[in-house]
Amino acid sequence: MVIMPRSDFWSGLAVVGFGLLAIYWAIPNYAGSNPFAQMPPELVPSIGAWLMVICGGIVVVKSVVQMISAKVAPFSADLHWDAVAWAAWPFVYVAVAIWFMTFIKITWFGPILIGVMLFLLGERRWYMILGCSVVPAVLLYILSVYMMRVGVV
């Protein structure tokens, strides 16, 4: 039984879907505008979103070819609910955290969110948890204070 082409197919479709969501909704509504900018604010996110669509499409096409050659359907009636729950809990965690961050500043809660997520995913090296959670927030804070001091922001 071949499983990877099926999961690659759905992963590729998800990447294409998120890319199209960004292109047609998120970027036009939330990229903003700056008439004095040398580069339009939506340019870099649009490039990234199109790369997502292209790369996700390549994964989908490759997995469809593999599924056809292996005679595997994209759907399966044999669903392992334990695996579904294990795959879904990070999404639920992030969704609840995003809702919670509507009440608290992200720079205060973000490092805790990332550190706890890394711990729950199995990371036990304290320097990796601090390096991936606290250090980016501290550097962002220092950068924003410096940029405000020089008058850029």
Backbone bond lengths (Angstrom), bond angles and torsions (degrees), N, CA, C in turn:
res aa  C-N    CA-C-N  psi(-1)  N-CA   C-N-CA  omega(-1)  CA-C   N-CA-C  phi
1 M - - - 1.459 - - 1.530 109.41 -
2 V 1.305 116.38 127.05 1.460 121.80 -178.87 1.527 108.43 -99.02
3 I 1.327 116.84 121.74 1.464 120.52 -177.05 1.519 111.94 -107.33
4 M 1.320 117.92 -34.25 1.470 120.70 -173.68 1.531 113.95 -58.87
5 P 1.333 120.53 -42.78 1.471 116.96 179.07 1.521 112.60 -60.37
6 R 1.332 116.86 -34.53 1.466 120.22 179.25 1.534 110.07 -66.45
7 S 1.326 117.64 -47.08 1.466 119.46 -179.68 1.518 110.94 -69.16
8 D 1.337 117.14 -35.49 1.467 119.42 175.60 1.522 110.87 -63.52
9 F 1.325 116.38 -39.18 1.464 121.11 178.62 1.526 110.79 -58.55
10 W 1.343 116.49 -50.97 1.460 119.71 -177.80 1.523 111.81 -70.63
11 S 1.322 118.22 -35.00 1.466 120.61 176.25 1.525 110.31 -64.50
12 G 1.332 116.29 -43.30 1.463 119.97 178.29 1.518 112.35 -63.14
13 L 1.347 116.13 -40.87 1.471 119.28 176.94 1.533 111.30 -63.83
14 A 1.335 117.07 -37.78 1.466 120.19 178.36 1.530 110.73 -65.12
15 V 1.328 117.00 -41.77 1.468 120.46 178.92 1.526 110.23 -64.71
16 V 1.325 116.91 -43.63 1.469 120.32 177.04 1.527 110.19 -61.06
17 G 1.329 116.72 -43.15 1.471 120.61 179.52 1.522 112.42 -61.61
18 F 1.342 116.87 -45.31 1.464 119.31 178.22 1.520 111.67 -65.31
19 G 1.332 116.84 -37.27 1.462 119.68 177.38 1.519 112.20 -63.80
20 L 1.328 116.02 -43.86 1.470 119.65 178.43 1.525 111.69 -67.80
21 L 1.324 116.41 -36.25 1.469 120.34 175.43 1.532 110.37 -61.22
22 A 1.310 116.18 -41.69 1.463 119.70 178.01 1.524 111.56 -66.30
23 I 1.328 117.04 -43.26 1.471 120.97 -177.09 1.520 111.75 -65.66
24 Y 1.328 116.56 -44.65 1.464 119.40 -171.65 1.522 115.27 -96.78
25 W 1.350 118.40 -11.31 1.456 118.75 -179.43 1.528 112.94 -130.61
26 A 1.313 117.52 -57.75 1.470 120.13 -171.57 1.521 112.41 -67.55
27 I 1.303 117.98 -48.92 1.466 120.26 -176.87 1.521 111.85 -67.13
28 P 1.346 119.99 -47.58 1.471 118.35 179.17 1.527 113.45 -62.83
29 N 1.330 117.02 -32.95 1.465 119.31 -176.67 1.514 114.54 -89.23
30 Y 1.331 118.37 -25.09 1.457 119.67 -171.50 1.522 115.27 -126.39
31 A 1.324 119.47 0.84 1.466 120.28 -179.17 1.521 111.39 -74.28
32 G 1.302 118.37 -23.11 1.460 120.83 179.25 1.515 111.72 79.77
33 S 1.303 113.97 -175.20 1.463 119.41 178.17 1.516 108.79 -145.62
34 N 1.297 115.41 147.86 1.452 122.05 177.74 1.520 107.42 -145.22
35 P 1.326 117.33 101.69 1.465 119.34 -176.99 1.523 113.02 -67.07
36 F 1.315 118.23 -17.98 1.459 121.19 -178.30 1.531 112.62 -95.32
37 A 1.307 118.53 -1.19 1.467 121.60 -177.16 1.522 110.20 -76.89
38 Q 1.312 114.97 145.87 1.462 120.45 174.91 1.523 110.72 -74.64
39 M 1.311 115.52 -26.03 1.455 121.34 -179.02 1.524 108.16 -128.21
40 P 1.328 118.24 131.29 1.472 119.49 -179.51 1.526 111.02 -60.98
41 P 1.338 118.03 141.93 1.457 120.81 -176.69 1.525 114.72 -63.80
42 E 1.317 117.15 -20.95 1.463 118.66 -178.55 1.526 112.90 -90.41
43 L 1.333 118.60 -3.55 1.462 120.91 -174.39 1.535 112.65 -65.12
44 V 1.316 117.66 -54.55 1.467 120.44 -177.19 1.532 111.76 -64.70
45 P 1.352 119.60 -45.78 1.464 117.35 176.03 1.532 113.14 -61.58
46 S 1.317 117.22 -34.86 1.471 119.47 178.54 1.519 111.23 -66.53
47 I 1.330 117.18 -40.38 1.462 120.22 177.27 1.530 109.83 -62.16
48 G 1.333 116.43 -45.29 1.458 120.01 178.37 1.516 112.45 -61.89
49 A 1.325 116.96 -41.31 1.469 120.53 -179.84 1.525 110.53 -66.40
50 W 1.328 117.71 -41.52 1.462 119.29 178.01 1.521 111.18 -66.02
51 L 1.337 117.62 -36.03 1.464 120.01 175.05 1.528 110.68 -62.95
52 M 1.336 116.20 -38.80 1.472 119.55 175.97 1.522 110.82 -60.89
53 V 1.327 117.07 -45.54 1.469 120.85 -179.16 1.526 110.65 -63.18
54 I 1.321 116.95 -44.35 1.473 120.72 -177.99 1.528 110.71 -66.92
55 C 1.328 117.24 -49.67 1.468 120.23 -178.08 1.529 111.31 -66.41
56 G 1.328 117.62 -40.48 1.459 120.20 176.06 1.512 111.49 -63.37
57 G 1.330 116.82 -38.64 1.465 120.69 177.27 1.524 112.12 -63.91
58 I 1.342 116.63 -38.68 1.471 120.00 177.09 1.527 110.48 -63.26
59 V 1.334 116.81 -42.53 1.468 120.86 178.79 1.527 110.02 -63.52
60 V 1.335 117.28 -41.63 1.469 120.49 179.92 1.527 110.62 -63.49
61 V 1.321 117.01 -47.13 1.466 120.10 -178.41 1.527 110.53 -62.54
62 K 1.341 116.96 -44.70 1.464 120.53 179.61 1.526 111.04 -61.69
63 S 1.326 117.27 -42.89 1.464 119.36 -178.79 1.524 111.62 -70.47
64 V 1.328 117.67 -33.43 1.471 119.86 176.60 1.526 109.89 -64.25
65 V 1.322 117.00 -42.82 1.466 120.42 178.02 1.529 110.12 -61.98
66 Q 1.340 117.37 -43.28 1.465 120.87 178.66 1.529 111.36 -65.33
67 M 1.331 117.59 -40.05 1.463 120.03 179.58 1.526 111.37 -67.05
68 I 1.326 117.01 -37.72 1.470 119.77 178.67 1.522 110.12 -66.57
69 S 1.326 116.97 -42.80 1.474 119.16 -179.28 1.529 111.80 -69.74
70 A 1.330 117.83 -30.63 1.469 121.20 178.92 1.532 112.28 -92.17
71 K 1.339 116.50 -1.48 1.476 122.27 -178.13 1.530 111.54 55.57
72 V 1.329 115.83 50.11 1.459 123.15 179.44 1.516 107.72 -113.16
73 A 1.326 116.83 132.41 1.467 121.65 178.48 1.533 109.36 -81.04
74 P 1.333 117.12 152.32 1.475 119.14 178.65 1.529 113.04 -71.18
75 F 1.332 117.51 -16.30 1.466 122.39 178.78 1.521 109.29 -110.05
76 S 1.323 115.52 153.35 1.462 120.91 177.50 1.518 109.21 -137.87
77 A 1.325 116.39 135.30 1.458 120.29 177.32 1.523 111.12 -82.19
78 D 1.329 116.59 -16.76 1.461 122.17 -179.66 1.527 108.52 -88.56
79 L 1.324 116.24 90.52 1.460 122.08 -176.97 1.518 109.92 -105.60
80 H 1.316 116.20 126.01 1.459 121.72 178.35 1.524 108.17 -94.60
81 W 1.319 117.07 103.53 1.457 121.29 -174.21 1.521 112.70 -65.95
82 D 1.323 117.76 -28.07 1.461 119.69 175.38 1.527 110.46 -63.19
83 A 1.321 116.04 -41.99 1.464 120.21 179.26 1.524 110.98 -68.37
84 V 1.326 116.85 -37.26 1.471 120.17 177.77 1.530 110.50 -63.99
85 A 1.322 116.28 -44.32 1.472 120.17 179.02 1.520 110.41 -63.80
86 W 1.325 116.90 -42.01 1.457 119.80 -179.99 1.532 110.80 -65.41
87 A 1.308 117.92 -34.43 1.461 120.69 178.71 1.523 111.95 -77.28
88 A 1.332 117.98 -24.70 1.464 121.39 -174.80 1.522 113.62 -90.19
89 W 1.320 119.90 -24.02 1.460 119.56 -172.70 1.522 113.49 -62.64
90 P 1.356 121.10 -35.36 1.475 117.30 176.98 1.528 112.77 -63.08
91 F 1.334 117.23 -34.84 1.457 120.59 178.67 1.526 111.06 -67.26
92 V 1.324 116.27 -41.06 1.469 120.34 177.28 1.526 109.69 -64.82
93 Y 1.320 117.33 -42.35 1.464 122.86 178.70 1.527 110.76 -58.06
94 V 1.332 116.36 -48.65 1.469 120.47 -178.91 1.525 110.57 -68.21
95 A 1.330 118.54 -38.26 1.469 120.74 178.75 1.524 111.04 -62.87
96 V 1.320 116.96 -44.10 1.470 120.09 177.94 1.517 110.36 -65.88
97 A 1.324 117.36 -39.28 1.463 120.83 179.20 1.530 111.46 -65.44
98 I 1.316 117.70 -39.20 1.467 120.69 177.56 1.518 109.96 -64.19
99 W 1.315 116.54 -42.86 1.468 119.31 176.46 1.522 110.02 -61.04
100 F 1.333 117.05 -43.25 1.457 121.08 -179.24 1.533 110.91 -64.61
101 M 1.339 116.86 -34.31 1.467 120.46 -178.90 1.524 112.77 -72.43
102 T 1.322 118.06 -8.70 1.460 118.52 174.10 1.524 110.52 -70.55
103 F 1.314 116.95 -16.20 1.460 121.69 179.30 1.534 112.99 -103.30
104 I 1.318 117.94 -17.63 1.469 122.93 -175.99 1.519 108.39 -129.13
105 K 1.348 116.85 148.90 1.460 120.18 178.17 1.520 110.45 -65.19
106 I 1.324 115.32 141.12 1.462 120.39 -176.03 1.525 111.19 -64.82
107 T 1.327 118.47 -32.68 1.464 119.38 -179.26 1.519 111.73 -69.20
108 W 1.326 117.61 -20.58 1.464 120.09 177.16 1.518 111.10 -86.66
109 F 1.314 116.72 -38.60 1.453 120.86 -173.60 1.526 113.15 -97.78
110 G 1.317 116.70 -24.39 1.466 121.11 -177.14 1.515 114.54 -56.57
111 P 1.333 118.93 -49.94 1.475 118.53 179.14 1.524 113.36 -60.58
112 I 1.330 117.18 -37.49 1.468 120.07 177.98 1.525 109.56 -66.35
113 L 1.347 117.29 -43.76 1.462 121.97 178.37 1.526 110.73 -57.09
114 I 1.330 116.53 -48.33 1.468 120.39 -177.22 1.523 110.75 -68.32
115 G 1.339 117.16 -43.44 1.462 120.40 -179.70 1.515 112.53 -61.88
116 V 1.326 117.51 -44.80 1.467 120.93 179.02 1.526 110.25 -65.69
117 M 1.330 117.37 -39.94 1.461 120.56 179.15 1.529 110.37 -62.51
118 L 1.335 117.35 -44.62 1.463 119.85 177.66 1.525 111.38 -61.39
119 F 1.327 116.74 -41.13 1.465 120.83 178.65 1.525 110.98 -63.24
120 L 1.329 116.71 -44.43 1.464 120.48 179.74 1.526 112.40 -65.72
121 L 1.338 115.99 -29.44 1.460 120.01 178.39 1.526 112.67 -80.36
122 G 1.349 116.41 -3.93 1.457 119.17 174.09 1.506 115.98 111.73
123 E 1.305 118.59 -0.24 1.467 120.47 179.31 1.523 109.33 -74.80
124 R 1.344 116.55 127.96 1.459 120.31 -179.33 1.528 112.74 -121.61
125 R 1.333 117.58 -1.57 1.469 120.07 178.39 1.524 108.49 -83.23
126 W 1.331 116.14 115.01 1.464 121.40 -174.77 1.524 111.57 -60.34
127 Y 1.346 117.77 -36.55 1.456 119.56 -179.03 1.520 112.33 -68.85
128 M 1.338 117.99 -28.35 1.463 120.34 175.29 1.526 110.64 -74.00
129 I 1.335 115.99 -41.04 1.465 119.42 179.23 1.524 110.24 -63.80
130 L 1.340 117.47 -46.12 1.471 119.90 178.12 1.517 111.37 -66.77
131 G 1.323 116.72 -40.89 1.465 120.19 -178.75 1.511 113.83 -64.90
132 C 1.313 116.41 -32.70 1.470 120.23 -178.29 1.521 113.20 -91.98
133 S 1.335 117.95 -15.31 1.465 119.10 -176.19 1.524 112.81 -114.25
134 V 1.302 117.60 -51.92 1.467 120.41 -173.97 1.527 112.01 -83.18
135 V 1.317 117.34 -42.56 1.468 120.65 -174.98 1.532 112.55 -59.31
136 P 1.347 121.39 -45.76 1.466 118.99 178.13 1.528 113.45 -61.00
137 A 1.328 117.38 -38.78 1.470 119.83 179.47 1.528 111.10 -67.11
138 V 1.314 117.31 -39.90 1.470 120.75 178.29 1.523 110.20 -66.20
139 L 1.325 116.99 -43.73 1.469 119.63 178.73 1.525 111.37 -65.12
140 L 1.323 117.70 -38.56 1.459 120.52 176.48 1.519 111.01 -62.91
141 Y 1.323 116.38 -41.67 1.465 120.72 177.89 1.529 110.76 -62.95
142 I 1.322 117.56 -46.81 1.466 121.37 179.32 1.521 110.50 -62.22
143 L 1.316 117.18 -44.09 1.459 120.95 179.33 1.519 111.61 -62.16
144 S 1.330 117.08 -44.32 1.464 118.90 -179.07 1.519 111.41 -67.60
145 V 1.330 118.37 -37.29 1.471 120.54 177.17 1.528 109.40 -65.63
146 Y 1.311 117.88 -42.71 1.458 121.12 179.56 1.522 110.76 -64.98
147 M 1.334 116.29 -43.38 1.465 119.24 -178.80 1.520 111.31 -66.21
148 M 1.325 118.37 -34.62 1.468 120.39 176.63 1.531 110.45 -69.63
149 R 1.335 116.06 -34.27 1.462 119.69 -179.97 1.524 111.65 -64.85
150 V 1.344 116.60 -39.71 1.457 119.86 -178.52 1.538 111.52 -86.79
151 G 1.314 117.10 -3.33 1.461 120.08 173.79 1.495 115.85 88.16
152 V 1.329 118.20 14.80 1.453 120.54 -179.64 1.526 110.42 -78.32
153 V 1.321 116.66 -40.85 1.463 120.91 -178.18 1.509 109.53 -99.02
